[in-house]
Amino acid sequence: MDILGGIITLFGSIFLFLGALGIVRMPDVYNRMQAGTKATTLGTLLFLTGIAIGHIECMCIYRIFILIIFIIFTNPISSHALARAAHYIGIPLTDKSVSDALADDEGKEEEAV
């Protein structure tokens, strides 16, 4: 079980590294948030799962399970809130962005009023 836990932990650390690389390489704050959130969520889940499998004999598995549930719910929600706040204060999209669905939705709401 130690080898399987180590392999899963290694995959988790690879995803965490790719998330950090995505944060450095992406052109604007919205793409950086997306890359960071998706990769760090999956990387952290794999990393914690590998630790739980590697230490199956201890009672820390329940705590790790609670951490996994907490990360699944809070990481995407916090990223979404940060992206909405960044859009609200006017942080621009990159020139390569094709559409801004949130701005389109806000324009429709103003027309309806």
C-alpha positions as CSV (number, residue, x, y, z in Angstrom):
1,M,0.0,0.0,0.0
2,D,2.9,2.3,0.6
3,I,4.0,2.2,-3.1
4,L,0.4,2.8,-4.3
5,G,0.1,5.8,-1.9
6,G,3.5,7.1,-3.1
7,I,2.5,6.9,-6.7
8,I,-0.8,8.7,-6.1
9,T,1.0,11.3,-4.1
10,L,3.4,11.8,-6.9
11,F,0.6,12.3,-9.4
12,G,-0.9,14.9,-7.0
13,S,2.4,16.7,-6.8
14,I,2.7,16.7,-10.6
15,F,-0.8,18.3,-10.8
16,L,0.2,20.9,-8.2
17,F,3.3,21.7,-10.2
18,L,1.3,22.1,-13.4
19,G,-1.1,24.4,-11.6
20,A,1.8,26.6,-10.5
21,L,3.1,26.5,-14.1
22,G,-0.3,27.5,-15.4
23,I,-0.4,30.5,-13.0
24,V,2.9,31.7,-14.4
25,R,2.1,31.1,-18.1
26,M,-1.5,32.2,-18.4
27,P,-2.1,35.7,-19.9
28,D,-4.7,37.2,-17.5
29,V,-6.1,36.9,-14.0
30,Y,-9.1,34.9,-15.1
31,N,-7.1,32.2,-16.9
32,R,-4.7,32.1,-14.0
33,M,-7.5,31.5,-11.6
34,Q,-9.0,28.8,-13.7
35,A,-5.6,27.0,-14.1
36,G,-4.8,27.3,-10.5
37,T,-8.1,26.2,-9.2
38,K,-8.6,23.1,-11.4
39,A,-5.1,21.9,-11.0
40,T,-4.7,22.6,-7.3
41,T,-8.0,21.0,-6.5
42,L,-7.2,17.8,-8.3
43,G,-3.6,17.9,-7.1
44,T,-4.5,18.4,-3.5
45,L,-7.2,15.6,-3.7
46,L,-4.7,13.2,-5.2
47,F,-2.0,14.2,-2.7
48,L,-4.2,13.7,0.3
49,T,-5.6,10.4,-1.1
50,G,-2.1,9.1,-1.5
51,I,-1.2,10.1,2.0
52,A,-4.4,8.3,3.3
53,I,-3.6,5.2,1.3
54,G,0.1,5.2,2.4
55,H,-0.9,5.6,6.1
56,I,-4.0,3.3,6.1
57,E,-3.2,2.0,9.6
58,C,-3.6,5.3,11.4
59,M,-6.8,7.0,12.3
60,C,-6.0,10.1,10.2
61,I,-8.0,8.9,7.3
62,Y,-11.2,10.4,8.6
63,R,-9.5,13.8,9.0
64,I,-8.1,13.6,5.5
65,F,-11.6,12.7,4.2
66,I,-13.0,15.8,5.9
67,L,-10.2,17.9,4.3
68,I,-11.0,16.5,0.9
69,I,-14.7,17.3,1.2
70,F,-13.8,20.8,2.4
71,I,-11.5,21.4,-0.6
72,I,-14.0,20.1,-3.0
73,F,-16.6,22.7,-1.9
74,T,-14.4,25.7,-1.0
75,N,-11.8,25.9,-3.7
76,P,-14.1,26.3,-6.7
77,I,-16.5,28.6,-4.8
78,S,-13.7,30.9,-3.6
79,S,-12.2,31.1,-7.1
80,H,-15.6,32.0,-8.6
81,A,-16.1,34.7,-6.0
82,L,-12.6,36.1,-6.8
83,A,-13.3,36.1,-10.5
84,R,-16.6,37.9,-10.1
85,A,-14.9,40.5,-7.9
86,A,-12.1,41.0,-10.4
87,H,-14.7,41.4,-13.2
88,Y,-16.7,43.8,-11.1
89,I,-13.8,46.1,-10.4
90,G,-12.9,46.1,-14.1
91,I,-9.8,44.0,-14.5
92,P,-9.6,43.5,-18.3
93,L,-9.5,40.3,-20.2
94,T,-6.6,39.4,-22.4
95,D,-6.8,40.5,-26.0
96,K,-7.1,36.9,-27.1
97,S,-10.4,36.4,-25.3
98,V,-13.2,35.7,-27.6
99,S,-16.2,36.6,-25.5
100,D,-17.2,38.0,-22.1
101,A,-20.4,36.2,-21.1
102,L,-20.7,38.0,-17.8
103,A,-20.6,41.4,-19.5
104,D,-23.2,40.2,-22.0
105,D,-25.4,39.1,-19.1
106,E,-25.0,42.5,-17.3
107,G,-25.9,44.3,-20.5
108,K,-29.1,42.3,-20.8
109,E,-30.0,43.1,-17.2
110,E,-29.5,46.9,-17.8
111,E,-31.7,46.8,-20.9
112,A,-34.5,45.0,-19.0
113,V,-34.6,47.7,-16.3
